[in-house]
Amino acid sequence: MPVHTLSPAATPSRPRGRPRKTVATLDDGNRRRQLVTGAARLFRHQGFDATSTRDIAAAVGMQSGSPFYHFKSKGALLFAVMQEGMGGAIERQAKAIAAYQSLQKGELPEQYSYGLLAVLIKNHFDILLGPGSDFIPVMLYEWRSINERQRAAIAQLQAEYEAVWIPVLQALFDAGLLKADVKLARLLIFGALNWSAQWFDRRKEASIDDLTAAAMALFIQERP
């Protein structure tokens, strides 16, 4: 039987760029996201050790062994939760800064730095305490449950997130509005803000705006 071949002119050209995602591929991505979100919620409220992969699968409507299609182990899923949390925090912080900068019109440098610190603090409280806020508390509480290589990767993301705060605190220190050493102030500020995940109850009277105002009054000597 003769073999029929297509001439070069008749050969259909391959589309350039990334291959189009299939429905199955898109569904895999969605299921992975559901697993990470569901695991974050359970890890926060039950703890990593007390949460089984069966619990996580049940929470997102999967068979008990299905999470292992997406993650090699429960530890890998915990690492993904922490990565998702820090990646989202970096993105949200960048958007908050951009929104603040777009509204500034001729403020003095110390006024700009004061306002920017308030934006950073409010955004951090929202990440810790607002809707979908399970990710960062899991990272804070379950740090010892990941291995050394994973801790190094998360620490790099933390450093990227916190680096934005350093020049703001330095500017306030230079203006005489921050009295403490900048490095120590950063550590103390994050320690105080992060601890709010332990005691804050959104059903009570204090709001995130209230917490932000209180934090600014506590850390900064006076408003410029």
ABEGO torsion letter per residue (X at the ends): XBBBBBBAAABBBBBBEBBBBBAAAAAAAAAAAAAAAAAAAAAAAAEAAABBAAAAAAAAGBBAAAAAAABABAAAAAAAAAAAAAAAAAAAAAAAAAAAAAABBGBBAAAAAAAAAAAAAAAAAAAAABBGAAAAAAAAAAAAABBAAAAAAAAAAAAAAAAAAAAAAAAAAAAGABABBAAAAAAAAAAAAAAAAAABBAABABBAAAAAAAAAAAABABBX
